[in-house]
Every structure is written in structure tokens, then in C-alpha cells.
Amino acid sequence: MEVSMILLALGILLAFVMSMNLGGNDAANPTSAAVGSGVLTLKKALFFFSIFVFLGAVLQGSMVMKTIGKGIVPEIDVAGAFAIILSANIWIFIATMRGMAISTTHSIICAVIGYGIVEFGLNGISLGMLGTIVISWITSPLCSFAVAFVLYKAIESYTNRNDFPRIQNFFKILLVGSLCFSAYSFGANDVANATGVYITIASKIGHLPDSAAMVLLAIFGTTGIILGAFLFGPKVIRTLAFRVTRLDLPTGLAASISNATVVYLFTTVPYIIWGYGLPISTSYAAVGAILGASLAAKKKMSKNTSVYLFTYWLVTVPANIFLSGAVVYLMRISIA
């Protein structure tokens, strides 16, 4: 019992660190378009981000928490939650310190898979749910790419028929609004990455219904996300805002609206249909949107940065499965 309580305390601490890492790495997704296009300063963008990420997490974060906590494996115990959070933390921190916008969602999901393989074997993993999640990983950036491309063309057509300086302020307001919507969507989808593995544990220890436990976990996780965004976020924000391509107001607006819409739909629509929100990569959706808008605008893109980001995305999957599986296995041997 003492070992379990120590692991629980350490795991909760790591979950808060995880939420800080999440904020540090993923705050770039809703804010990079507004910062890159010069509409908002970095500090102002983070201020709006903080308000709306909190609202999204508290009001709708439970949709994806349920998926991570109970949808992939039958349940996650204290030791498993600790191993999952530790493994994902290690990888996300490495990527964040290098300014790379990796997927925290892929990190935590693959860490859950690594735990599930060691603890339950392949038969204990819900392959149907996992397959749906993987498909969403592929389709979400493609959707954001396509939506951003079409949106930019529509914006371009509108500006060609109007006096751009006259409508510029209107576009700026729209971009700030899309940042707020994107931050809300991000909170609803991504707070589960830091806290979803603790749903069963929180319910059992606190004798609370899952719904109440998820709200408390959302508040806990969002606090870390906001803190991490201010402490570590600027480096990754600058990567997406300035190093992938140079965003202007029309491309930034198209990318931001696309990212917000895609993340929100993947969070809510599957939940309405199946009862499980899909934990997509908000990083992939954000980069896909930026690339789609930039291609439509025929802007030059940094191939080196894009390849570097893509390489980190690919390595994220096996790295977290291996890390989590190894930690779980070593813990089981030590405890036994």
C-alpha cells in the first residue's frame, strides 16, 4: 500500500509536469497564426489562450478523458498511470526544449499502448478504438490542410473585391476570435493527455462519479497547461509562427479558423455518435492548417523545418511505446 501511495503522489506530480509540458509545447497551436501574422503580441496571445483553454477543458474536456482513461485498455492502475505519465513527460520535454511541435496526444496514447501491451497483452487492447484513433491522426491534418486551403482562396477572393485596408481591422478581429475558438477546442481535446489516465484512480480514491472526477482533473490539468504556456511556450510558438513559413493576415486567418474547426469537430462529433471524443493531434492539425493556407497563397515554406518536424512526429510513436513498456516492465519486476 505504501508503494502505491508513493507512486500515486509522484504520478500526480508528474501529471502536473505533463500538463506544463503540454502547455509549453501545444500553446503554439492556437496562437501561432495570430502571432505570426502580427495581429497579437506573444503575451497577449497567451492571455486569450489561458482564458479559453480553461473553459474548453472544464466544459468539454471529459469527452476525450474518457477515451484515454477507459477506451484503449480496460483500466489503468496507479503504477501504470505513473509509468505512462513518466514516459510521455520524458519525450515531450526533450522535444519542447528543442522547439519541436510534436504531438502530445501521440505521446500519451502510445505510452498507454506500451503499458497495455505489457500489462494485458495485445488481446487486452481495444484494437477497434485504437484503429479509429489512428485513422483520426491521419485524417485530421489532411482535413485542416484542405479546409485552410479552401478558406484562404475564399478570403483571397473576398479581399480582391474589396479595399483590403478597409477590411483589415475586421480580419484582425476574426483572427483573435479564431484564436479563442482554437484555444477552447484545444482545452477540450488535449487536457485529457495530462489527466485522462487518472479517471479510474480518482473515482475510486475520492468515491466520486466519473463526471465529477473529470471536472476536477480538468481544472488541475488546465492550471499546469497555462503555467507551462507562459514558461515554455514562446520557443515553440516562434517555430510555428516564423520558421515554417511567413504568415500574413489572410493566411493566418485561414490557418487559425481551420485548426479550430477541425479540432472541435473531432472532439465533439465522435462523442455524440459513439460516446468517445477522439484524441487527435492538435499539433498536426495546426501545422496542416498552416501548410494548407501557405500552399494556397503560394508562399515559400521551409523544407528543412518541415522535414525536421515530420521526423520528430514519426519517432514519437515507437519512442513512447518502448519507453512506457520498459518502465512498466521494470516496475513490475521491482515491485514483485
HUKABEL-V472941 format. One record per helix or strand of 2 or more residues. SS is the DSSP state (@ for helix, = for strand). FROM is the first residue (numbers start at 1). TO is the last residue. If there is no record, write none. Layout:
# HUKABEL-V472941
SS/FROM/TO, SS/FROM/TO
This chain:
# HUKABEL-V472941
@/2/36, @/42/60, @/62/71, @/78/97, @/104/120, @/122/124, @/127/160, @/164/206, @/210/243, @/249/274, @/282/296, @/303/335
